[in-house]
Amino acid sequence: MSLLNEVDKPGSDVDEYVDSLDAMLAHKLEIIALLRRRLHTFREHLKIEEILSKKFYEQRAEMVPVFNLDDGLLNKNDEMQLLDNLPSNHLPSHN
């Protein structure tokens, strides 16, 4: 608004007003463009976070029944059953 007040004064240079206003608007456009780029980056990060979160909870849901975490600690028979269900190439050798 100070630019507009200056141009209203008698003897003011309208060309200077136009140049100053143009420079101010160009600067604001740069700021807006930067903010939009940051917003797009933030949106992409949100999408990635949503995908990772979904994968995490899907894998967690698959793990809970295997270890039966709702019942507390595993007893020795449960541990042996888990080991029996593993493929043999995942078990340590007993030499």
N, C-alpha and C positions, 0 to 999 in steps of 0.2 A: 504494500500500500504506500510505502514511502516514495516509490517511483512515481506513482500516480499523483501524489501530492506535489512532487517536484515539477511535473509537466504542467500542472494547473497554474503555476506561478507565471506572472508576466515575464516575457523575455526568455523563457526556458527553451532549450533545444529539443525539439520533438524527435529529431534523428537520434540523439543520444538516448532518449527514452526508449525508442524502438530497439536500438542496439542492446541496451541494458536488459530490457524485457526479454529479448530473444536469447541472450546469454543465460539469463536466469531460468527460462523455460528449458533450454537445452540441458542445463545442469540438473534440473529436476527430472527430466527424461532419463538421464544417465542413472540417477539414483533409483528411479522406478524400475529400469531394466535390471539393475543389479539385484534389487529386492526380488524381482520375479525369478531371476536365475536361482537365487538362494531358496526361494519357495519351491521351485521345481525339484531342486536337489533334496530338500527336506521331504517332499512328497515321495520321492523315490526311496529315501531311507525308511520312511514309514511302511512302504510296500514290502521292502526287504525284511523289516522287523516283523511284520505280520506273517510273512511266509515262514521265517525261522521260528517264530513262536508257535505257529500251527504244527510245524514238524516236530518241535520239542514236545508239545503236549500229546501228539500222536504217538511218538516213541515212548513217552512216559506211560501212556495208557497201555501200550503193549508190554511194558516191563512190569507193571504192577501185578497182573495176574501170574506172571512167571514166578515172582518172588513172594507173592501173597503177603504184601506188606501190611495189610489190614489186621492180620492175626498176630503181629508182633514178630519176634525173632524166629528164625528157622530152627527146627530141631535137627538132630543128626540124621534122621531118616529122610527129611526133606532135602538136606544138603546132598545126600547120596543120590536121591532121585534126580536132582538137578544135574549132577555129574553124569549119571547114567544116560540122560537125554542129550548130552553134548556129543557131537561127532568125535570119533576117536582121535582124529588128527589135532584136536584142540586140548587134549588131556596131556599133562606132563608124563614123561616116561618114568617108571619106577624101577630103576636099576639097582 
